[in-house]
């Protein structure tokens, strides 16, 4: 009987082993990808090892401590699309796994976030094992969203306080897995201390820089060096090589007054760093005050030291502004608003403190960069990926940025799928009316800024992320809002359209802005007509041009002419042919 049980047990083990062997995992090495994939680096060439934060040439110019810390992967991440129900990662690091005041999950661990098809962030729980080789398994993931079976976009954050020797990401061999190329927008560049590097976040995604990156949804380069963010000329020269959206200088916590630095030293360091950056770039510069320590209420001398540091920087800021330096601002200690429960050790933030940092930064940056957002869905700029089977939303955005730079258009035509799949450039294999586009718009230098399935909030994101930057348009045209009808009230749609139109006026102040009323759609004719009256009123208030060209798609009874539509929403070739001459007439009226 015992022998029989042993044989049964052996058979079961063999069966399990065979099953495990058949359950194949495909492993992918980011450092060996055919195109650049490691996000958060200021330099993609000239690196000593793939996961470095400074180029190899920096070893001869920066102090050893800075160079060694640049091997830490703080702020680096890898993006990919997958529809796997389980994602595995294995890797090795080059230093100690943890620190007395910071856990292994923050020092050496990973963090996985995802964006769903509507651009909303989600967090994935990891099951981890720390050893010579560290492993993470993200299990039981719902692989797809409601719109399609092509999974979602993932962001894998790398360790905050350790180097990565090698790394592999694995999914089942039958799962979709696609690395995502680097984004093309200008990055937020942070020069800071241990706090900005991530001490003492519980995991990489909870560093304030990571939180801010998700809130602004903008590339961010973390050049913070624990204990060594000292506003040094050599580092400033390197940072100035990066074409930044904004430079953030948050180094005062490493410039403690006493034996090493005087108030005049701090003043001069701020002056020198700003001058170096401004000699290389006109990008905005944000100076950040020392947030203080958690024990200052019981240590008067420590508080006085913080106040003197902040005063020295304030004096430098005032003198720079007086000398003609512009496009600068200050994030104050009061705005950071940390309290004694915001710290692990009185110096480094807890996750709560990191969140406070990020919220203060977001508020300041949105004011400084003129990127306001609201609380309702239509007032929060956001990406989307609702139909990746038809086109790649981010790739289209990158293509438009490239075209704007190399051959800027005179007329920018913003919209959703109704505009996207009409015709024109950028090229798209799916076109519903290319002949009418070419005939009526082809000679007017009109560029197609339509994206299938875009809502108002998606267009706002695109405007905030450089689609109208760096060139001067003659006209900006909108036909926008139909994809919000089933989700938002008319008042909510109008509120967000106001923000979109204002964002255009801020970025293209000399361009004529033409608003086209929402085209009629089956079973929504009356609501669309009433909403268009409100859009016309908004255009009048904002001194913009308006026209309801979509009326040519209606019958005398106010219902759509079905012969002009492919599905009751999108015009067919005949519909576009009726719209095109009306739109051309409006465009040449300027």
Helices and strands as residue ranges (DSSP letters): H 2-22, E 25-28, G 30-32, E 38-39, G 56-60, H 64-69, E 77-82, E 87-93, H 104-107, E 111-115, E 121-124, E 127-129, E 134-138, E 152-157, E 164-172, E 177-179, E 187-192, H 194-197, G 204-206, H 208-216, E 220-224, H 233-239, E 244-250, G 252-254, H 263-280, E 284-288, G 296-298, H 300-322, E 328-331, H 333-336, G 340-342, H 351-368, G 377-379, H 393-406, E 411-415, H 417-420, H 434-441, E 446-450, H 456-464, E 475-479, G 482-484, H 490-507, E 512-516, H 525-541, E 545-547, G 549-553, G 562-564, H 573-587
